[in-house]
Amino acid sequence: LLCGFVVCHALAPWVAFAMVNLLGWHGDDRVGFFIITCMSPTLASGVVIAAQAGGDRTLALMLTVVLTLAGVLCIPFNLRWVLGAEVALNPLELLGKLSLTVLLPGVIGQTFRWRLPATVKRHGTLLKQLPIFFLGVTVLISISQQADAIMHLTWRRVLELAIPSLTVHYALLGVAWFGGGWLKLGFRQRRAVAIVASQKTLPVAVAVWAGAFAKDFPLALVPCIVFHLAQIYGDGLIANWWAKREPLPETAEAVADKQANAARLPGLE
């Protein structure tokens, strides 16, 4: 939890601040990049991708909930210092947005998974697609006024935003991974911490943008969307690679030999 907090809420704004100043971004790009990098972790994608990568699913979910709650205090503070200006964000209002867009859907989904495992197994594909559908609808409603500008984005423009986004994201993922090793976490725990702590939630970023920045920075949502999509596709590739490197389970004969050797040489166990 400490490693995840440091990466998500303490280190992420500093890395983003360095990247934005290195590139000399101003206006909507600067504000949008700071908004997304100051957010809490994603819920659905972070937990799902961590599990696909062979990470500890329970730890991934616990990290997401705890870091989301910590974001109530950290997000307004981080936005104030990276932007160098007062940000009109009410912590109680932010808590309500986090609860409605992140925590409540997650609790409902996990409860459904635990209480009705047979239904989840039977309709697993549909249930995985529903959160993506509702997330897409939420985002589309929020960006409807900027739809024309977003639809006319060029590939060059997308790459100009995606490359810095991936650089910041994987810098955070690397710190979380090596930090987990320094803390002597197991490889499943390290994978969960690395993926969850480095990802940033889009629905809350949309809510923060709509409530405090939409009027003055109408296109600040573009960097948020690019960052989110880049991290999802990038982490999906890493999850598949990590899953292929999953250690094979020991055979019954190998386990029996190990137990026999341990009984003969207890001091070497």
Salt bridges, closest charged atoms under 4 A:
ASP29 OD1 - ARG157 NH2 2.55
GLU86 OE2 - ARG80 NE 3.16
GLU93 OE2 - LYS97 NZ 3.55
GLU160 OE2 - ARG156 NE 3.43
ASP235 OD1 - HIS169 NE2 2.83
GLU246 OE2 - ARG188 NH2 2.78
GLU246 OE1 - ARG191 NH1 3.22
GLU250 OE2 - LYS258 NZ 2.89
